[in-house]
Amino acid sequence: MSGVVRTLSRCLLPAEATREPGASKQGSRERDAVQEREARRRSREIDAMLARERRAVRRLVKILLLGAGESGKSTFLKQMRIINGQEFDKKALLDFRDIIYENILKGMRVLVDARDKLGITWQSCENEKQGMLVMSWEGRVGTTGVEPSEFQLYVMALSALWMDAGIQEAYTRRSEFQLSYIPSKQDILFARKATKGIVEHDFVIKKIPFKMVDVGGQRSQRQKWFQCFDGITSILFMVSSSEYDQVLMEDRRTNRLVESMNIFETIVNNKLFLNVSIILFLNKTDLLVEKIRIVDIRKNFPEFRGDPRLLDDVQEFLVQSFSRKRRNRGKPLFHHFTTAVDTENIRFVFHAVKDTILQENLKDIMLQ
């Protein structure tokens, strides 16, 4: 009877409880071994993935574009797209068209306002009304660009104002006033839109990945620079070399070139960039050539000792002015004179810059 009870009890127990103690331990060890093998396999996969990421990061050439507002950083970034064969899609072209329309209206507003402040008389009394019409345009809050239908309302006024003897700087190409107008690559390079936030552009040269990062240069945007400092290979510091007689948009008092020098001094002496190559781009050479003919640099920089109408003397003064901001004179400061709207100039300069960056910062990379 007791045997029957034991048999019945075993039948009513869960399956694992009916196993012999030795068999239960053996199954547990097998499960543990399987789980351990799976954990090791997952660990190897994660290690391999991390190793691939580390190699990719080491190979990545991260270039940060820094400089004051309107120094040409965004134009340089657009040149990188053009040079590397990355076309602008239809939406981008239409966006740039609207930005160009906005640039023209803003430019004419500045000229009309300046004419009034300088006391220049209108060539035609009728143009005063046209000027009032343009000054009534304020743009839409929270949006950028002007659509063709809105721009068309100001075409006649802009055309008349441009023909006026006191206004010479807005209406440059009549074709831009057609509703079917699509900007060319050159038009896109001249389009001005303040960078807000962070804009990145990725491209590959000889199997080496490059990431170029553009951050807004206006004072309100500079707090975002620190978000981009991690993993930097090189800094391209852009300076508008022709603005030695101009003041900032932000405060209308600070000299633009002095502002650029102050920013450069902060960057070049930052301990974070001890092992980062810094390349100085003295940009807008085309405008500098025109500027020195009419504005004596000594009015704003009396310490200048060369010929104020000689380009080489002015450029040498600019290079030395920035170079003196460095505390570590042993570290080389590379510099180039550029015209960001000139594709061939930027193509040539970036070829040299690329070689400098790779030689200075990527000597341990095996180029394939």
ChimeraX attribute file (.defattr): number of C-alpha atoms within 10 A of each C-alpha:
attribute: neighborCount
match mode: 1-to-1
recipient: residues
	/A:1	6
	/A:2	7
	/A:3	8
	/A:4	9
	/A:5	10
	/A:6	10
	/A:7	11
	/A:8	11
	/A:9	11
	/A:10	14
	/A:11	12
	/A:12	10
	/A:13	10
	/A:14	9
	/A:15	9
	/A:16	10
	/A:17	12
	/A:18	13
	/A:19	12
	/A:20	9
	/A:21	10
	/A:22	8
	/A:23	10
	/A:24	13
	/A:25	12
	/A:26	11
	/A:27	11
	/A:28	11
	/A:29	11
	/A:30	11
	/A:31	12
	/A:32	12
	/A:33	12
	/A:34	12
	/A:35	12
	/A:36	12
	/A:37	12
	/A:38	12
	/A:39	12
	/A:40	12
	/A:41	12
	/A:42	12
	/A:43	12
	/A:44	12
	/A:45	12
	/A:46	12
	/A:47	12
	/A:48	12
	/A:49	12
	/A:50	12
	/A:51	12
	/A:52	12
	/A:53	12
	/A:54	12
	/A:55	12
	/A:56	13
	/A:57	13
	/A:58	15
	/A:59	18
	/A:60	19
	/A:61	25
	/A:62	22
	/A:63	25
	/A:64	23
	/A:65	23
	/A:66	26
	/A:67	29
	/A:68	27
	/A:69	26
	/A:70	22
	/A:71	25
	/A:72	28
	/A:73	29
	/A:74	25
	/A:75	20
	/A:76	24
	/A:77	20
	/A:78	20
	/A:79	24
	/A:80	20
	/A:81	15
	/A:82	16
	/A:83	15
	/A:84	13
	/A:85	10
	/A:86	12
	/A:87	12
	/A:88	15
	/A:89	8
	/A:90	10
	/A:91	9
	/A:92	13
	/A:93	19
	/A:94	18
	/A:95	17
	/A:96	27
	/A:97	24
	/A:98	20
	/A:99	20
	/A:100	22
	/A:101	21
	/A:102	21
	/A:103	19
	/A:104	21
	/A:105	24
	/A:106	18
	/A:107	15
	/A:108	24
	/A:109	22
	/A:110	14
	/A:111	20
	/A:112	22
	/A:113	14
	/A:114	14
	/A:115	15
	/A:116	11
	/A:117	9
	/A:118	8
	/A:119	8
	/A:120	13
	/A:121	12
	/A:122	18
	/A:123	14
	/A:124	13
	/A:125	9
	/A:126	12
	/A:127	18
	/A:128	16
	/A:129	13
	/A:130	19
	/A:131	20
	/A:132	14
	/A:133	15
	/A:134	21
	/A:135	16
	/A:136	10
	/A:137	13
	/A:138	10
	/A:139	14
	/A:140	9
	/A:141	6
	/A:142	5
	/A:143	7
	/A:144	14
	/A:145	19
	/A:146	22
	/A:147	16
	/A:148	17
	/A:149	9
	/A:150	12
	/A:151	19
	/A:152	16
	/A:153	12
	/A:154	16
	/A:155	18
	/A:156	12
	/A:157	20
	/A:158	26
	/A:159	16
	/A:160	16
	/A:161	29
	/A:162	19
	/A:163	15
	/A:164	14
	/A:165	12
	/A:166	16
	/A:167	20
	/A:168	13
	/A:169	14
	/A:170	19
	/A:171	20
	/A:172	11
	/A:173	7
	/A:174	9
	/A:175	10
	/A:176	18
	/A:177	18
	/A:178	12
	/A:179	12
	/A:180	9
	/A:181	13
	/A:182	18
	/A:183	19
	/A:184	11
	/A:185	18
	/A:186	12
	/A:187	16
	/A:188	22
	/A:189	22
	/A:190	15
	/A:191	20
	/A:192	18
	/A:193	16
	/A:194	12
	/A:195	17
	/A:196	15
	/A:197	13
	/A:198	14
	/A:199	13
	/A:200	12
	/A:201	14
	/A:202	14
	/A:203	16
	/A:204	12
	/A:205	9
	/A:206	7
	/A:207	10
	/A:208	15
	/A:209	15
	/A:210	18
	/A:211	17
	/A:212	20
	/A:213	23
	/A:214	25
	/A:215	28
	/A:216	25
	/A:217	27
	/A:218	18
	/A:219	11
	/A:220	10
	/A:221	16
	/A:222	19
	/A:223	12
	/A:224	15
	/A:225	18
	/A:226	9
	/A:227	10
	/A:228	15
	/A:229	15
	/A:230	9
	/A:231	13
	/A:232	21
	/A:233	24
	/A:234	25
	/A:235	24
	/A:236	22
	/A:237	24
	/A:238	28
	/A:239	29
	/A:240	25
	/A:241	26
	/A:242	22
	/A:243	20
	/A:244	22
	/A:245	17
	/A:246	15
	/A:247	16
	/A:248	19
	/A:249	12
	/A:250	11
	/A:251	8
	/A:252	10
	/A:253	10
	/A:254	13
	/A:255	16
	/A:256	25
	/A:257	24
	/A:258	20
	/A:259	17
	/A:260	22
	/A:261	20
	/A:262	14
	/A:263	17
	/A:264	24
	/A:265	17
	/A:266	12
	/A:267	19
	/A:268	24
	/A:269	14
	/A:270	11
	/A:271	10
	/A:272	12
	/A:273	16
	/A:274	12
	/A:275	13
	/A:276	18
	/A:277	23
	/A:278	24
	/A:279	21
	/A:280	23
	/A:281	25
	/A:282	24
	/A:283	24
	/A:284	22
	/A:285	18
	/A:286	16
	/A:287	14
	/A:288	21
	/A:289	16
	/A:290	13
	/A:291	19
	/A:292	18
	/A:293	12
	/A:294	10
	/A:295	15
	/A:296	16
	/A:297	21
	/A:298	15
	/A:299	11
	/A:300	15
	/A:301	14
	/A:302	9
	/A:303	10
	/A:304	16
	/A:305	11
	/A:306	15
	/A:307	14
	/A:308	17
	/A:309	17
	/A:310	12
	/A:311	18
	/A:312	12
	/A:313	14
	/A:314	20
	/A:315	16
	/A:316	11
	/A:317	17
	/A:318	18
	/A:319	19
	/A:320	10
	/A:321	14
	/A:322	19
	/A:323	21
	/A:324	12
	/A:325	18
	/A:326	17
	/A:327	12
	/A:328	12
	/A:329	10
	/A:330	7
	/A:331	12
	/A:332	11
	/A:333	15
	/A:334	15
	/A:335	16
	/A:336	16
	/A:337	19
	/A:338	25
	/A:339	23
	/A:340	28
	/A:341	22
	/A:342	16
	/A:343	19
	/A:344	13
	/A:345	13
	/A:346	20
	/A:347	17
	/A:348	11
	/A:349	16
	/A:350	17
	/A:351	10
	/A:352	12
	/A:353	19
	/A:354	15
	/A:355	11
	/A:356	16
	/A:357	20
	/A:358	18
	/A:359	12
	/A:360	14
	/A:361	16
	/A:362	17
	/A:363	10
	/A:364	10
	/A:365	14
	/A:366	7
	/A:367	11
	/A:368	6
